[in-house]
Amino acid sequence: MKLASYLVSGKPSYGILTSKGIIDLGSKLGFADLKSLLASQEGMAVAKKLTDSPADLQEDQIEYLPTIPNPNKILCVGMNYAEKRAEFNETNPAPTIFVRFPDSQTGNKTGVIKPSITNEFDYEGELAIIIGKAGSKISKSDALAHVAGYSCYMDGSVRDWQFTWFTAGKNWARTGAFGPCLTTTDEIPDPTVLTLTTYLNGQQVQQDSISNLIHTIPELVSYISTFTHLSPGDVILTGSPGGVGKKRNPPLFMHVGDTIEVEISHIGRLTNTIISE
C-alpha cells in the first residue's frame, strides 16, 4: 500500500494512494491519524482489505501533509554514503545522529521555505524509514520487522547555521519535505534494491543506490533503538548521497522559485517549490 496524510476541506485525514485516486481511510476507520493506524496490526489488516475500494478523492481535492505529520521522533543519520563522507572529509566510523523537529516539515507539492537569513540553503535527498512496531534494543536480525514502510525526504540544510553541529541548520520552519507517501514493506521487502535521485530544476544533482548505505537499515534501527525507544510513526532519515550543493564548484544552492524533487524507485517522487519566508 501507498499511504498518505493530507488535508481535505481543511481537515486532516489519511488514505491509500491508487492509480484511480485516493481511498480515504480517515472516514472509514476509527484511527485519528496515520501514526495511530500504523500502531494497530488489526487496523493495517483492515486497511489492506480496502485497497480495491472505489476512490473517494482525487489529488486535486487534497493538500498533502508530511507523510507522518506528528512523529514523536525524527532521527537523522549523516555521512552515510561514501561519496558524501569524502566530500566532507568525514572519518568517524560511528553513525552520525542528529534530530529534526516535527514542525520543521512540510508535505509533497507544498512550499519549502528558504530562510531569509541564508544564501546557503542546500538540498539533501534521503530515504525515510517509518517505524511500525515499537521496540528497544532491537537486534539487527529483527530490525526490518519493526519497519512499517519507506518514504522520500528532502532534508533541507541551512549550511551557514550548521557550524560544528547539525541541529541548528536542520530545524527552520518547513525546510524539510516528507512524502508523497509511505510505501509499506510488503511492496519493498528488500530496501537495498531502491535507487534515490534528486533533481534541482529538472537537473539531476544526486543519485545513489540504497545498497550503498554505509550503515544499513537494520544496523541503524538496531543502533538507534539501543539509546531510545522507537514507537510507531517514528522516522529515521538514512542520510544523503554525495552531490550536495555546498561541495560543488561553484556551490549550488536552492533559491526562491526553484523546484526540488526527490524520487525513489517503488515509492514515488516528492516535489516542492522553494518559497520566501
ABEGO torsion letter per residue (X at the ends): XBBBBBBBGGBBBBBBBBAAEBBBAAAABABABAAAAAABAAAAAAAAAAAABBBABBAAABBBBBABABBABBBBBBGABAAAAAAAGBABABBBBBBBBAAABBBBGBBBBBBAABABBBBBBBBBBBBABBEBGBBAAAAAAABAEBBBBBBBBBAAAAEABAAAAAABBGABBBOABBBBAAABABAAABBBBBBBGGBBABBBBAAABABBAAAAAAAAAAABBBBBGBBBBAEBBBGBAAABOBBBBBBBGBBBBBBBBGAEBBBBBBBBX
